C-alpha cells in the first residue's frame, strides 16, 4: 500500500488547488472521480461559488453511518513547493500534510471497502474551500448529507492524538474615517490609522493576551491598510482581525463587545467551536489506533479550526486526528509516510469493526 499512497499523494499535489484557481480545483475533483472508475460506488458532485466538491458512498444513501472528510485545497506557494520530493520517511510538498496525504489514505480505504462483498454504510466527502472558511464545501454539503459519525484527519500533530476540542473563529473587518491634511500640519486633520489603533486597544481589553499554555480566547491583528503617501494624513483606514474563541458563550460575549466598540465592522467568517466528549465511537477508534501504532493515543485540543465545526453545529460527533506532519502553510511542508500507511490500516480495521457493533 505504501507505493499506492505515495503515488496518489503526488498526483493530488500536482494540482495547484489554491483559492483563486478554480480550474485546478475542478480538475482535482475530476481526477478523484476518475480514480473510482470501475469501482462499485455512488458519486455526487456539487459546485458552490467556484468551490467544487465530491461525495462518494458505497450505498445509494445520504445518511452514511461513517463519513470520511477531507479537503483538497491548499494555500498559495512558490512553484518549487508543488514539486513533491521524498527524503527519508517524509514526503515534502505544499499540501502534503494539509491534507492531500490524508485524502489519499481515505481514497484508498474507500477503494478497498468498495471491493468487499458487504457494502458498508460509509462515505467520503472531499471539498476545495476549507482554507477560506469551508462555507461552500462542507457548509453546503452538511445540509444534504447527514452521517452519524465523521472522521476528519485535520487536527493535531500525529495519529497518537485525538482532538476533542477545537476553537471557533471570527474573522472581521473594521474601518475608520478621518480628515486629510498635509503631513506637516497633522493638527488640521484627523488620522484614520490612529483611530484604528485606538479601536485595537479596546479589542485587546476585550480579549486580553493569553499565554501559550492557556486555553483561552485570542485575537490577532492580521492586516491593516491606510494612507497612500507619507506626507499626508490618512482619511481612511481598515483592519482585519482573527479571533479564536473556546465556546459559544465566549463567542457571543466577543460579538457583543465588538458591536459596543464600533459600528463600522463587518463579520466575514464565523465558525463554532468544537467541544466533545470521548463517546463510544471515539473510544473504539482509539483502541484500534493504539493496536496499530503500538503506543498510547491521548486526547488533546488544538487552537486551529477545521471543517469539523460544521458537523459539530449539527450535533454530529466528529473524530479529529492527523497524520504526523509539519511546516503546514510554510516552506518544506511534509507528511510522514509511515503514518500514512498506519492511518490507512486503522481505517481498514476500525470501520468494519465499529459498524458491526453499531448496527446490532
Secondary structure as the mmCIF struct_conf table of DSSP 4:
data_model
#
loop_
_struct_conf.conf_type_id
_struct_conf.id
_struct_conf.beg_label_comp_id
_struct_conf.beg_label_asym_id
_struct_conf.beg_label_seq_id
_struct_conf.end_label_comp_id
_struct_conf.end_label_asym_id
_struct_conf.end_label_seq_id
HELX_RH_AL_P HELX_RH_AL_P1 UNK A 2 UNK A 13
TURN_TY1_P TURN_TY1_P1 UNK A 14 UNK A 14
BEND BEND1 UNK A 15 UNK A 15
TURN_TY1_P TURN_TY1_P2 UNK A 19 UNK A 20
HELX_RH_AL_P HELX_RH_AL_P2 UNK A 22 UNK A 35
TURN_TY1_P TURN_TY1_P3 UNK A 36 UNK A 38
BEND BEND2 UNK A 39 UNK A 39
STRN STRN1 UNK A 42 UNK A 48
TURN_TY1_P TURN_TY1_P4 UNK A 49 UNK A 50
STRN STRN2 UNK A 51 UNK A 57
BEND BEND3 UNK A 58 UNK A 60
BEND BEND4 UNK A 62 UNK A 62
BEND BEND5 UNK A 65 UNK A 65
STRN STRN3 UNK A 66 UNK A 71
HELX_RH_3T_P HELX_RH_3T_P1 UNK A 79 UNK A 82
BEND BEND6 UNK A 83 UNK A 83
STRN STRN4 UNK A 85 UNK A 87
TURN_TY1_P TURN_TY1_P5 UNK A 88 UNK A 89
STRN STRN5 UNK A 90 UNK A 92
BEND BEND7 UNK A 93 UNK A 93
TURN_TY1_P TURN_TY1_P6 UNK A 94 UNK A 95
HELX_RH_PI_P HELX_RH_PI_P1 UNK A 96 UNK A 100
HELX_RH_AL_P HELX_RH_AL_P3 UNK A 101 UNK A 114
TURN_TY1_P TURN_TY1_P7 UNK A 115 UNK A 115
BEND BEND8 UNK A 116 UNK A 118
BEND BEND9 UNK A 121 UNK A 121
STRN STRN6 UNK A 122 UNK A 127
BEND BEND10 UNK A 128 UNK A 128
HELX_RH_3T_P HELX_RH_3T_P2 UNK A 130 UNK A 132
TURN_TY1_P TURN_TY1_P8 UNK A 133 UNK A 133
BEND BEND11 UNK A 134 UNK A 134
TURN_TY1_P TURN_TY1_P9 UNK A 135 UNK A 137
HELX_RH_AL_P HELX_RH_AL_P4 UNK A 138 UNK A 141
TURN_TY1_P TURN_TY1_P10 UNK A 142 UNK A 144
BEND BEND12 UNK A 148 UNK A 148
STRN STRN7 UNK A 149 UNK A 152
BEND BEND13 UNK A 155 UNK A 158
TURN_TY1_P TURN_TY1_P11 UNK A 159 UNK A 160
STRN STRN8 UNK A 161 UNK A 166
STRN STRN9 UNK A 168 UNK A 177
STRN STRN10 UNK A 179 UNK A 179
STRN STRN11 UNK A 182 UNK A 182
HELX_RH_3T_P HELX_RH_3T_P3 UNK A 183 UNK A 188
BEND BEND14 UNK A 189 UNK A 189
STRN STRN12 UNK A 190 UNK A 190
HELX_RH_AL_P HELX_RH_AL_P5 UNK A 192 UNK A 206
BEND BEND15 UNK A 207 UNK A 207
TURN_TY1_P TURN_TY1_P12 UNK A 212 UNK A 213
STRN STRN13 UNK A 218 UNK A 226
BEND BEND16 UNK A 228 UNK A 229
TURN_TY1_P TURN_TY1_P13 UNK A 230 UNK A 231
STRN STRN14 UNK A 232 UNK A 232
BEND BEND17 UNK A 235 UNK A 235
STRN STRN15 UNK A 236 UNK A 245
BEND BEND18 UNK A 246 UNK A 247
HELX_RH_AL_P HELX_RH_AL_P6 UNK A 248 UNK A 261
BEND BEND19 UNK A 263 UNK A 263
STRN STRN16 UNK A 265 UNK A 271
STRN STRN17 UNK A 274 UNK A 275
HELX_RH_AL_P HELX_RH_AL_P7 UNK A 280 UNK A 293
TURN_TY1_P TURN_TY1_P14 UNK A 294 UNK A 294
BEND BEND20 UNK A 295 UNK A 295
STRN STRN18 UNK A 298 UNK A 302
BEND BEND21 UNK A 303 UNK A 304
TURN_TY1_P TURN_TY1_P15 UNK A 307 UNK A 307
HELX_RH_AL_P HELX_RH_AL_P8 UNK A 308 UNK A 313
TURN_TY1_P TURN_TY1_P16 UNK A 314 UNK A 315
STRN STRN19 UNK A 317 UNK A 320
BEND BEND22 UNK A 324 UNK A 324
STRN STRN20 UNK A 325 UNK A 326
TURN_TY1_P TURN_TY1_P17 UNK A 328 UNK A 329
BEND BEND23 UNK A 330 UNK A 330
TURN_TY1_P TURN_TY1_P18 UNK A 331 UNK A 332
STRN STRN21 UNK A 334 UNK A 336
HELX_RH_AL_P HELX_RH_AL_P9 UNK A 337 UNK A 358
TURN_TY1_P TURN_TY1_P19 UNK A 359 UNK A 359
#
